């Protein structure tokens, strides 16, 4: 079916993710020691800045995990997209503040990815670079230097389809496992458990995701609290990409949604909320869910998470660690919506208006 629809790569790359998460355990075990030696005491130094960067989906990886990493290390961890660093470097870079730039990149060939590294190298006196990428032949992976450490993801994670799927979740989990302080056994055990949960969820959600994706929606709203708000951004982007922009999508937090964005709802809208693992956040989420049910404006209001419409028996881990599991539903749904619209999911933009690797970017001299 998916080969005929031009979506076989995307389908396979969604389905293979639990297997790739298992492969990550070997990569994490092999890389942890050398990476720790490369970074030294930087993550344990409060004077150190760690910038998580990328463009598009790769930037959302940093947004999902920044607060979780910041809570486990002494360094100041923040997420800043390459597309922001390049336009306003003076706001985010200080020559006197030692900095580790962690770059997430599927191909490693986008102009902003390479330019951000060169920018930080020129602007910061003491900088180190960690490249987490899926493409061994990409510019980030092949530009070796003493100040650079490259972590390659499983080869199959370098998605052939247009949308980032395997690449996104692999890079996210690798960063949590390698840069966080869950401990060597804690992180690899989580990867193994998450892979098992992912296999179960993909099987359990396949039929209801296909049924939901067969409905026609004009607008899709994803909501999430804390780190899951950034996950909502990625989920919304998947709908925009795989439907070629035919379905408009937006992302917000449950509390923020009331402050204006709620006006976007109509009778052809779908609301999907990622449920947090935190008890306090879940109470706020439940309040909005009750409100949306009373309003009866959106056609469908559904939830994803433990005890949700799309449910998985997940442990009470931090939301950043569970984000890849919940994303599986959003990826499945976006793929089905693409098929419903009779598009080709592996390349929804045959006219070349939007490309798998961004083109047409001119990098300007910051000193000009």
C-alpha positions in Angstrom: 0.0 0.0 0.0 2.5 2.6 1.1 4.8 1.9 -1.8 1.9 2.7 -4.2 1.1 5.8 -2.3 4.7 7.0 -2.3 5.1 6.8 1.4 7.0 3.5 2.0 10.2 5.3 3.3 8.2 7.4 5.8 6.1 4.4 7.0 9.2 2.2 7.5 11.1 5.0 9.3 8.2 5.5 11.7 7.9 1.7 12.3 11.7 1.1 12.8 12.2 3.6 15.7 11.9 1.1 18.6 14.6 -1.1 17.0 16.8 1.9 16.5 16.4 3.0 20.1 17.7 -0.4 21.1 20.7 0.1 18.8 21.3 3.4 20.6 22.3 1.5 23.7 25.4 0.1 22.1 26.3 3.6 20.7 25.8 5.2 24.1 27.9 2.6 25.8 30.7 3.0 23.3 30.6 6.8 23.2 30.1 7.7 26.8 33.7 7.4 28.0 35.3 9.2 25.1 32.7 12.0 25.2 33.1 12.4 29.0 36.9 12.7 28.5 36.4 15.2 25.7 34.1 17.4 27.8 36.1 17.1 31.0 34.4 19.0 33.9 32.5 21.3 31.6 29.0 19.9 32.4 29.8 20.2 36.2 30.9 23.8 35.9 28.3 26.5 36.6 30.3 29.0 34.6 29.9 26.9 31.5 27.2 27.5 28.9 25.7 24.6 26.8 23.7 25.6 23.8 21.5 23.0 22.1 21.0 24.0 18.5 19.5 23.0 15.2 17.0 24.2 12.7 13.3 23.2 12.3 12.7 19.8 13.9 16.3 19.7 15.1 15.7 22.9 17.1 12.7 21.3 18.8 14.9 18.5 20.1 16.8 21.1 22.1 13.6 22.7 23.3 12.3 19.4 24.5 15.3 18.4 26.5 17.0 21.7 27.6 15.2 22.0 31.0 15.7 18.3 31.8 19.4 18.5 31.1 19.7 21.8 32.9 18.2 20.2 36.0 20.8 17.4 36.1 24.0 19.3 35.4 25.7 22.4 36.9 26.3 24.1 33.5 23.7 26.5 32.1 21.8 24.6 29.4 19.7 26.5 26.9 18.1 25.8 23.5 18.8 28.3 20.8 18.0 27.5 17.2 20.7 28.0 14.6 18.2 30.3 12.8 18.2 32.6 15.8 22.0 32.4 16.6 22.8 33.5 13.1 20.6 36.6 13.1 21.3 37.7 16.7 24.6 36.3 17.9 25.4 39.2 20.2 22.3 38.4 22.3 23.3 34.8 22.9 27.1 34.5 22.7 29.7 36.0 25.1 33.3 35.8 24.1 34.3 35.3 27.8 31.8 32.5 28.6 33.1 29.0 27.8 30.5 27.3 25.6 29.7 23.9 24.4 27.6 24.0 21.2 25.6 20.8 20.7 24.3 20.6 17.2 21.5 18.3 16.1 21.4 17.6 12.4 19.8 14.8 10.3 22.0 15.5 7.2 24.5 17.9 8.7 24.5 19.7 5.4 22.1 22.6 6.0 23.8 25.9 5.6 22.8 27.1 9.1 24.2 24.0 10.8 27.7 24.6 9.4 27.5 28.4 9.8 26.5 28.2 13.5 29.6 26.1 14.3 31.9 28.6 12.5 30.1 31.5 14.2 30.6 30.2 17.7 34.2 29.1 16.9 34.9 32.7 15.9 32.9 34.5 18.5 33.7 32.5 21.7 37.2 32.3 23.1 36.8 28.9 24.7 34.4 26.7 22.7 33.8 23.0 22.2 31.5 21.3 19.7 29.4 18.2 19.9 27.7 17.1 16.7 24.9 14.6 17.0 24.0 13.7 13.5 22.6 10.9 11.4 24.7 11.3 8.2 28.3 10.0 8.3 29.0 11.7 5.0 27.5 15.1 6.0 29.5 18.3 6.5 29.2 18.2 10.3 30.4 14.7 10.5 33.3 15.1 8.1 34.7 18.4 9.4 36.9 17.0 12.1 38.9 19.2 14.5 40.4 18.9 18.0 37.6 21.0 19.5 34.9 18.8 18.0 33.3 15.5 19.0 30.9 13.7 16.6 28.2 11.2 17.7 26.8 9.2 14.8 23.3 7.8 15.1 22.3 4.4 13.6 22.7 4.6 9.8 19.0 3.8 9.2 18.0 6.9 11.2 19.1 9.2 8.3 15.5 9.3 7.0 15.1 9.0 3.3 11.6 10.5 3.6 11.0 14.2 3.6 9.9 14.5 7.3 12.3 13.8 10.2 11.0 10.8 12.1 13.7 8.3 13.2 16.4 10.9 13.1 14.4 13.1 15.5 13.8 10.5 18.2 17.3 9.0 18.0 19.1 12.3 18.4 16.8 13.3 21.2 17.4 10.1 23.2 21.1 10.1 22.5 21.5 13.6 23.9 19.5 12.7 27.1 21.5 9.5 27.6 24.9 11.0 27.0 24.6 14.5 28.4 22.2 13.9 31.3 23.0 12.5 34.7 20.7 9.5 34.9 23.8 7.2 35.2 25.2 4.8 32.6 22.8 2.0 33.6 19.8 4.2 34.1 19.9 5.7 30.6 20.5 2.4 28.8 17.8 0.7 30.8 15.4 3.5 29.9 16.3 3.1 26.2 15.5 -0.7 26.3 12.3 -0.1 28.2 11.2 2.7 25.9 11.9 0.5 22.9 9.5 -2.2 24.3 6.9 0.5 25.0 7.3 1.9 21.5 6.7 -1.5 19.9 3.5 -2.0 21.9 2.3 1.6 21.2 2.8 1.3 17.4 0.8 -1.9 17.3 -2.0 -0.6 19.5 -2.3 2.7 17.9 -2.0 1.6 14.2 -5.7 1.0 13.7 -7.1 4.0 15.6 -4.5 6.3 14.1 -5.5 5.2 10.6 -9.2 5.8 11.4 -8.4 9.2 12.8 -6.2 10.0 9.8 -9.0 9.0 7.4 -11.1 12.0 8.6 -10.7 15.3 6.9 -9.6 18.1 9.2 -9.0 21.8 8.3 -7.0 22.5 11.4 -5.1 20.4 13.9 -4.0 21.8 17.3 -1.4 20.1 19.5 -1.1 21.0 23.1 1.6 20.1 25.7 2.9 21.3 29.0 6.5 22.1 29.8 8.8 20.1 27.5 5.8 18.7 25.8 4.9 22.1 24.4 8.0 21.8 22.2 6.9 18.3 21.3 3.6 19.8 20.2 5.5 22.1 17.9 7.2 19.0 16.3 3.9 17.2 16.0 2.2 20.2 14.4 5.1 20.5 11.9 4.7 16.9 10.9 1.1 17.6 9.9 2.1 20.7 7.9 4.9 18.9 6.2 3.2 15.6 5.3 0.0 17.3 4.1 2.0 19.8 2.0 0.4 22.6 4.1 -3.1 21.6 3.2 -3.9 21.1 6.9 -3.1 24.0 9.1 -1.5 23.1 12.4 -0.6 25.0 15.5 1.0 24.2 18.9 0.5 25.7 22.4 0.4 24.9 26.1 -2.9 24.0 27.7 -2.8 27.2 29.8 -1.5 29.4 27.0 -4.2 28.2 24.6 -6.9 30.2 26.3 -5.0 33.4 25.7 -6.2 33.9 22.1 -5.1 30.8 20.2 -8.3 29.0 21.2 -10.1 31.3 18.7 -8.7 29.2 15.9 -11.0 26.3 16.7 -13.9 25.5 14.4 -16.1 22.5 13.6 -13.4 21.0 11.3 -10.7 21.1 14.0 -8.9 18.4 15.9 -7.3 19.0 19.3 -4.7 16.5 20.5 -3.2 17.0 23.9 0.0 15.3 25.1 -0.6 14.4 28.8 2.3 15.2 31.2 3.7 12.7 33.7 3.5 15.5 36.3 0.5 15.6 38.7 0.3 19.4 38.8 0.5 19.8 35.0 -2.2 17.1 34.5 -4.6 19.0 36.7 -4.2 22.1 34.5 -4.6 19.9 31.4 -7.7 18.3 32.8 -9.3 21.7 33.3 -8.8 22.7 29.7 -10.0 19.3 28.5 -13.2 19.8 30.5 -13.6 23.2 29.0 -13.1 22.1 25.4 -15.7 19.3 25.9 -18.2 21.8 27.3 -17.5 24.3 24.4 -18.3 21.6 21.8 -16.5 23.7 19.1 -13.8 21.4 17.9 -14.9 18.3 16.1 -12.6 16.0 18.1 -10.7 16.5 21.4 -8.3 13.6 22.1 -5.4 12.9 24.4 -2.1 11.0 24.1 -0.2 9.6 27.1 -0.7 7.5 30.2 -4.4 7.0 30.8 -5.3 8.9 27.6 -7.3 8.1 24.5 -4.0 6.9 22.9 -2.6 5.2 26.0 0.6 3.5 26.9 1.6 1.9 30.2 4.5 4.3 30.6 6.5 4.8 33.8 6.5 8.1 35.6 9.6 9.4 33.9 10.4 13.0 33.1 8.4 14.3 30.1 11.5 14.7 27.9 12.2 11.0 28.1 8.6 10.1 27.2 8.3 12.6 24.4 9.6 10.1 21.7 6.9 7.6 22.7 4.0 10.1 22.4 5.5 11.4 19.1 4.9 8.0 17.5 1.2 8.7 17.5 1.6 12.1 15.9 3.8 10.6 13.2 1.3 7.8 12.4 -1.5 10.3 12.2 0.3 12.7 10.0 1.2 9.9 7.6 -2.4 8.8 7.4 -3.6 12.4 6.8 -1.1 12.6 3.9 -2.6 9.4 2.4 -6.1 10.7 2.9 -5.3 13.8 0.9 -3.7 11.6 -1.8 -0.3 13.1 -1.5 3.1 11.3 -1.6 4.3 11.3 2.0 8.0 10.7 1.1 7.9 13.9 -0.9 4.8 16.1 -0.3 6.4 19.0 -2.2 7.1 17.7 -5.6 7.3 21.3 -6.9 10.4 21.8 -4.8 9.0 24.8 -2.8 10.2 23.1 0.4 13.1 20.7 0.4 14.4 17.9 2.6 17.7 19.8 3.0 17.1 23.5 3.1 18.4 25.5 0.1 18.8 29.1 -0.9 20.2 30.4 2.4 22.8 33.1 2.2 25.1 33.3 5.2 26.0 36.9 5.9 29.2 38.1 7.7 28.2 39.2 11.2 30.9 41.9 11.2 30.0 43.4 7.8 
